[in-house]
Amino acid sequence: MLHNRARGEVLLSISGRDRKLCLTLGALAELEAAFDVVSFAELGERLAHLTAADLLTVLSALVAGGGEVMSPAELAASRIDPRAAAEAVAEAFKQALGDDA
């Protein structure tokens, strides 16, 4: 699958199929609402200590940013390497926000 690294897209294998993850403004807004935070800084603090359920929420928002819709429940039922998922999420934030993310 082709992806646009300049746009901040990162690939993650979900049930054997590459999916694009992308941190968009919409994904950020979705995450702020999901984690009930009022600032970007507070979101960053919250994301520093993710649970598995949190990771599914983040993946759902980033997959939507990449152009597909998958709920956290759908992702939970999928085959996803946890380490690869965490690395892809970190890379998506890094691509969107720079090396300091």
N, C-alpha and C positions, 0 to 999 in steps of 0.2 A: 504494500500500500504506500502510495506517495503521501508525503506530508510536507508542510511548509515550515521549516525551522525558523525562517525569518518572521513568521507570524507567531512563533512560540509553540508550535505543535510538537508533541512528543508521542511516540507510539508505545502502546502497551498491549501485550497479548492477553486477550480475554476469551477463554474457552477456545483457544487455538486460532483466533482471528485477531489480527492487528486492529486496534481502535486508536483513533486520534484523541489525545488529551490536549486541551488548550485552556489556559487561564484567561478568560475574557472578563470584561466589566460585569456582564450578566452572571458569570460564575462567581465572581467576588461578592456580588449582591446576594446571590443565593446562599453562599456560605455564611455571610454576616447574619442573615435571617435564621439559617439553620442552627447556628451556634449562639444566637441571641447576643451579639456583640454590637457595640455602637461606633467602633472606630477600626480603622485598618490596623493600627498598632495592637488593639485588643484581639483582633482576629489572629495576628501573628503570634501573640502569646498563647492563644488557645490552640493553634495548630502545632505548637512546639511539643505538645504532649497528646498525640492522637491515640485513641483506642481503635480497635479493629472496626467498630461501628462507625466511628468518626471517619476512618479511612474510606469506608464505603460511601459515606456522604460526600466526601471530597471527590472521590472518583466519579460519582454520579454527576456532580457539577462540572467537572473537567471534561467528561465524555460529552456532555451537552454542549460545552464550549467548543468541542471538536466537531459538532454537527450531528450527533446521535442522541437518542434519549434512552437511558437505562436507569431504572430506579435502584436505590440501594439494595432492595430486596432481590432484584434481578441480578445485580452484581454479586450478592452473597451466594446465590445459587450457581454462579459461574466458576469456572476454573481460572484462578488468578494466583500467580506466585506472589506471596505477600512482600517479599523483598523487592521484586521487580516493580510492584505497585508503589511501594514507598519511594523507590528511586525515581520512578516516572513522575510521581507527584512533585518531588523535590526539583526535578529537572524542569517541569512545566512552570513552576514558580520562578526558578532561576532564569529561564528563557524570557518570561514576561517582565520580571522585575529587576533583572541584573544579578550580578555575582553576590550581592549582599543579602539576597532573599533567603 
